[in-house]
Amino acid sequence: MKAHLLIVDDEAGTLASLSRAFRMAGYEATVADNAQKALQLAASESFDLIFSDVVMPEHDGLWLLEQLKAQGVAAPVVMMSGQAHIEMAVRATRLGALDFLEKPLSTEKLLLTVENALKLRRLEQENTELRSRLYQQQLVGSSEAMGRILAQIERVAPTESRVCILGETGTGKELVARTLHERSSRAAGPFVTLNCAAVPAELIESELFGHEKGAFTGAAARHIGKFEQASGGTLFLDEIGDMPLAMQSKLLRVLEQNEVERVGGTRPVPVNVRVIVATHHDLARMAEEGTFRQDLFHRVYVFPLALPPLRERAGDVPALAEHFARMVAAQNGWKPMTFAPQAVLRLEQYAWPGNIRELRNVVERAMLLSAGNEVDLEAVSAALPNRSAEAPGAGAGTLATRVEAFERQIVLGELKRHQYHITNTARALGLERSHLYKKCQQLGIDLRAVRGTSA
């Protein structure tokens, strides 16, 4: 994508000459002849770099610089003036200006300033991204279910195949999508996300494909859509099952032709994007019932990747809790904290209806409730939302009795889920067949009495 520059100056000749020089060099340039107009543009449109004159009627460039910083505009600002003096340059620098140029400006100096400013911004963005990734969620777990997921990711990530991630809310679908991107040949490109369920139906086309200035009421400036933003990288469409049917046909066209047309635009824009989708719905059933387009289903359901809920990988809870504890401590500048064995067991006994997302919140809450460097059973019990979602066996009785009851219910549940097939049940529980037989004997489960048992 072309870098987008904003030029602010009250002299029409300066605006014309600078915008022409930038466009000839391959940049996109927008102009504003006063500070107030520039402020409005910066609030409604994204710029990579802003050039502003200092001396202007009504509001000068230093006022504009202050307002831009106050509004949180991230684009670096270069100040220009034909009446430059040391005090002015010092004040501009203190207010956050990247550079201060004296007029008249040579084209060579101007373009070198742009090149250096854009390089610096890219480095800052990369550093920010690296810092955020340092403590972000990772795919954690050593259960058999997690092993299968990681193996599937390793197989499909280097390809251009479209992946459909299936799973309940909170199971880490976006994290898996990001991992697929980072292990692909597109890792150096952008990773762009859109939650289809969170965007109003009347705005989703503009969000995906962008719009031109004046395309509809309120379209005060051109907007680059998610597909163009993700060009060269990956676009993750979360909750695609909630996308309106009318929009599904337009998405299908883009996937088939690899080009988008902005709302209000007159020409197609080519895009090079790998699309990954996710949903908590049964997409295959929706396609059969007609609530999701069959043709789009076959386009996005190339490689389905089903994420198990946390209750089906309870063995990963200790490792996940430890990981989240490190992450929360690092983000808040706290000392490292560990979980007492009884606290870990309590976490394993909970059924986690909110899955991994809920576990992360409970870990942070328990850490806040703990006085020392160890999170104890009392803190975890207080951090859990209620007792209604507890796993079977978490009620009355001694600890050993509760654990045994919990294990018995899990084994019985898995036997039923796998239609009493011993091999499949053992695989789901991460056990050898012989170990499952021994575990059933220990728990008082008579496999011979279970109707439908098979080897």
GISULTA-V871047 format. One record per residue. N is the residue number from 1. RES is the residue in one letter. SS is DSSP state (H for helix, E for strand, - for the rest). D_FIRST is the distance of its C-alpha to the first C-alpha in Angstrom with 2 decimals. Layout:
n=(N,N)
res=(RES,RES)
ss=(SS,SS)
d_first=(D_FIRST,D_FIRST)
//
This chain:
n=(1,2,3,4,5,6,7,8,9,10,11,12,13,14,15,16,17,18,19,20,21,22,23,24,25,26,27,28,29,30,31,32,33,34,35,36,37,38,39,40,41,42,43,44,45,46,47,48,49,50,51,52,53,54,55,56,57,58,59,60,61,62,63,64,65,66,67,68,69,70,71,72,73,74,75,76,77,78,79,80,81,82,83,84,85,86,87,88,89,90,91,92,93,94,95,96,97,98,99,100,101,102,103,104,105,106,107,108,109,110,111,112,113,114,115,116,117,118,119,120,121,122,123,124,125,126,127,128,129,130,131,132,133,134,135,136,137,138,139,140,141,142,143,144,145,146,147,148,149,150,151,152,153,154,155,156,157,158,159,160,161,162,163,164,165,166,167,168,169,170,171,172,173,174,175,176,177,178,179,180,181,182,183,184,185,186,187,188,189,190,191,192,193,194,195,196,197,198,199,200,201,202,203,204,205,206,207,208,209,210,211,212,213,214,215,216,217,218,219,220,221,222,223,224,225,226,227,228,229,230,231,232,233,234,235,236,237,238,239,240,241,242,243,244,245,246,247,248,249,250,251,252,253,254,255,256,257,258,259,260,261,262,263,264,265,266,267,268,269,270,271,272,273,274,275,276,277,278,279,280,281,282,283,284,285,286,287,288,289,290,291,292,293,294,295,296,297,298,299,300,301,302,303,304,305,306,307,308,309,310,311,312,313,314,315,316,317,318,319,320,321,322,323,324,325,326,327,328,329,330,331,332,333,334,335,336,337,338,339,340,341,342,343,344,345,346,347,348,349,350,351,352,353,354,355,356,357,358,359,360,361,362,363,364,365,366,367,368,369,370,371,372,373,374,375,376,377,378,379,380,381,382,383,384,385,386,387,388,389,390,391,392,393,394,395,396,397,398,399,400,401,402,403,404,405,406,407,408,409,410,411,412,413,414,415,416,417,418,419,420,421,422,423,424,425,426,427,428,429,430,431,432,433,434,435,436,437,438,439,440,441,442,443,444,445,446,447,448,449,450,451,452,453,454,455)
res=(M,K,A,H,L,L,I,V,D,D,E,A,G,T,L,A,S,L,S,R,A,F,R,M,A,G,Y,E,A,T,V,A,D,N,A,Q,K,A,L,Q,L,A,A,S,E,S,F,D,L,I,F,S,D,V,V,M,P,E,H,D,G,L,W,L,L,E,Q,L,K,A,Q,G,V,A,A,P,V,V,M,M,S,G,Q,A,H,I,E,M,A,V,R,A,T,R,L,G,A,L,D,F,L,E,K,P,L,S,T,E,K,L,L,L,T,V,E,N,A,L,K,L,R,R,L,E,Q,E,N,T,E,L,R,S,R,L,Y,Q,Q,Q,L,V,G,S,S,E,A,M,G,R,I,L,A,Q,I,E,R,V,A,P,T,E,S,R,V,C,I,L,G,E,T,G,T,G,K,E,L,V,A,R,T,L,H,E,R,S,S,R,A,A,G,P,F,V,T,L,N,C,A,A,V,P,A,E,L,I,E,S,E,L,F,G,H,E,K,G,A,F,T,G,A,A,A,R,H,I,G,K,F,E,Q,A,S,G,G,T,L,F,L,D,E,I,G,D,M,P,L,A,M,Q,S,K,L,L,R,V,L,E,Q,N,E,V,E,R,V,G,G,T,R,P,V,P,V,N,V,R,V,I,V,A,T,H,H,D,L,A,R,M,A,E,E,G,T,F,R,Q,D,L,F,H,R,V,Y,V,F,P,L,A,L,P,P,L,R,E,R,A,G,D,V,P,A,L,A,E,H,F,A,R,M,V,A,A,Q,N,G,W,K,P,M,T,F,A,P,Q,A,V,L,R,L,E,Q,Y,A,W,P,G,N,I,R,E,L,R,N,V,V,E,R,A,M,L,L,S,A,G,N,E,V,D,L,E,A,V,S,A,A,L,P,N,R,S,A,E,A,P,G,A,G,A,G,T,L,A,T,R,V,E,A,F,E,R,Q,I,V,L,G,E,L,K,R,H,Q,Y,H,I,T,N,T,A,R,A,L,G,L,E,R,S,H,L,Y,K,K,C,Q,Q,L,G,I,D,L,R,A,V,R,G,T,S,A)
ss=(-,-,-,E,E,E,E,E,-,-,-,H,H,H,H,H,H,H,H,H,H,H,H,H,-,-,-,E,E,E,E,E,-,-,H,H,H,H,H,H,H,H,H,H,-,-,-,-,E,E,E,E,E,-,-,-,-,-,-,-,H,H,H,H,H,H,H,H,H,H,-,-,-,-,-,E,E,E,E,E,E,-,-,-,-,H,H,H,H,H,H,H,H,H,-,-,-,-,E,E,E,E,-,-,-,-,H,H,H,H,H,H,H,H,H,H,H,H,H,H,H,H,H,H,H,H,H,H,H,H,H,H,H,H,-,-,-,-,-,-,-,-,-,H,H,H,H,H,H,H,H,H,H,H,H,H,H,-,-,-,-,-,E,E,E,E,-,-,-,-,-,-,H,H,H,H,H,H,H,H,H,H,-,-,-,-,-,-,-,-,E,E,E,E,E,-,-,-,-,-,-,-,-,H,H,H,H,H,H,-,E,-,-,-,-,-,-,-,-,-,-,-,E,-,-,H,H,H,H,-,-,-,-,E,E,E,E,E,-,H,H,H,-,-,H,H,H,H,H,H,H,H,H,H,H,H,H,-,E,E,-,-,E,-,-,-,-,-,E,E,-,-,-,E,E,E,E,E,E,-,-,-,H,H,H,H,H,H,H,-,-,-,-,H,H,H,H,H,H,H,-,-,E,E,E,E,-,-,-,H,H,H,H,H,H,H,H,H,H,H,H,H,H,H,H,H,H,H,H,H,H,H,-,-,-,-,-,E,E,-,H,H,H,H,H,H,H,H,H,E,-,-,-,-,H,H,H,H,H,H,H,H,H,H,H,H,H,H,H,-,-,-,-,E,E,-,H,H,H,H,H,H,H,-,-,-,-,-,-,E,-,-,-,-,-,-,-,-,H,H,H,H,H,H,H,H,H,H,H,H,H,H,H,H,H,H,H,-,-,-,E,H,H,H,H,H,H,H,H,-,-,-,H,H,H,H,H,H,H,H,H,H,H,-,-,-,H,H,H,-,-,-,-,E,-)
d_first=(0.00,3.81,6.47,8.85,12.44,15.77,18.82,22.27,25.38,28.52,28.82,27.33,27.47,25.42,22.69,22.68,22.77,20.10,17.56,18.46,18.09,14.61,13.42,15.35,13.63,10.15,9.29,9.54,13.07,15.42,19.09,22.09,25.66,27.13,26.60,27.39,24.76,22.14,23.34,23.01,19.40,18.53,20.44,18.71,15.04,12.68,12.10,11.08,14.11,17.14,19.63,23.04,26.37,29.34,32.13,31.57,34.17,34.71,32.20,31.16,28.06,29.77,30.47,26.83,25.90,28.54,27.38,23.72,25.00,27.53,24.98,23.01,19.83,17.99,16.02,18.05,20.18,21.48,24.76,26.17,29.79,32.39,35.11,34.01,36.59,36.73,37.46,34.44,32.09,33.77,33.48,29.77,29.22,31.40,29.44,26.26,24.74,22.70,24.19,26.61,26.49,29.46,29.38,29.49,26.11,25.53,22.21,22.37,23.01,20.32,17.50,19.05,19.08,15.37,14.73,17.38,16.38,12.83,14.61,17.22,15.08,13.47,17.10,18.38,16.06,17.10,20.68,20.64,19.44,22.10,24.73,24.10,24.33,27.50,29.61,27.77,29.48,29.97,31.52,35.10,38.29,40.70,42.19,42.44,40.08,37.41,38.08,37.39,34.05,32.95,34.17,32.20,28.99,29.62,30.23,27.26,24.47,23.78,23.61,21.14,23.87,23.28,25.30,27.21,28.46,31.76,33.69,35.31,33.64,33.30,33.46,30.09,27.88,24.62,25.79,26.39,22.95,21.40,23.90,22.94,19.29,20.48,22.88,20.56,18.67,15.42,16.72,14.27,11.35,11.22,14.36,14.18,17.54,19.20,22.98,24.03,27.44,26.28,24.41,26.75,26.98,26.11,22.77,21.47,19.94,17.90,16.91,15.83,14.35,13.70,15.71,16.04,18.16,21.79,21.31,24.04,26.22,24.40,20.93,20.90,17.20,14.10,13.07,9.98,11.88,12.29,11.40,7.78,7.82,9.64,7.91,9.50,11.91,14.62,15.31,18.84,20.78,23.91,27.10,25.99,29.69,29.48,26.87,28.66,29.88,28.36,24.87,25.66,26.02,22.58,21.07,23.22,21.85,18.22,19.57,21.54,19.12,15.69,14.22,14.17,15.45,14.91,18.35,19.65,17.20,18.70,16.42,14.86,11.18,11.17,10.19,11.37,12.95,16.36,18.24,21.09,23.49,26.49,29.55,33.00,34.45,36.22,33.57,35.92,38.64,36.36,35.42,39.16,40.03,37.42,35.54,32.47,31.52,33.03,30.40,27.54,29.76,30.06,26.30,25.58,28.99,28.61,29.41,31.08,31.37,34.07,34.30,37.92,38.94,40.16,43.76,43.60,42.55,44.83,45.33,41.82,42.60,44.11,41.17,38.68,40.84,41.00,37.24,36.65,39.42,37.75,34.39,36.03,38.18,35.31,33.21,36.29,37.80,40.87,43.22,42.84,44.81,46.44,47.84,51.56,52.60,53.99,50.75,48.76,51.29,50.92,47.17,47.85,50.34,47.92,46.37,42.86,42.04,38.75,38.03,36.05,34.55,38.13,39.32,36.79,37.97,41.61,41.21,39.82,42.55,45.24,44.12,44.39,47.86,49.06,51.05,51.05,48.85,49.76,48.77,52.02,53.07,53.84,50.34,48.73,51.21,50.44,46.67,46.87,46.56,49.76,52.14,51.35,48.61,50.69,51.22,54.72,57.15,55.73,58.71,62.22,64.01,63.78,60.54,61.69,62.67,59.34,57.36,59.59,59.23,55.47,55.36,57.80,55.70,52.54,54.40,56.04,52.77,51.07,54.13,53.99,50.22,50.75,53.90,56.11,54.75,55.55,53.11,50.09,51.21,51.68,48.21,46.64,48.60,47.79,51.48,53.67,55.99,58.99,57.49,56.84,60.49,61.67,59.46,60.89,64.40,63.70,62.37,65.24,63.22,65.52,63.33,66.36,66.76,63.20,63.22,60.79,60.39,59.28,58.52)
//
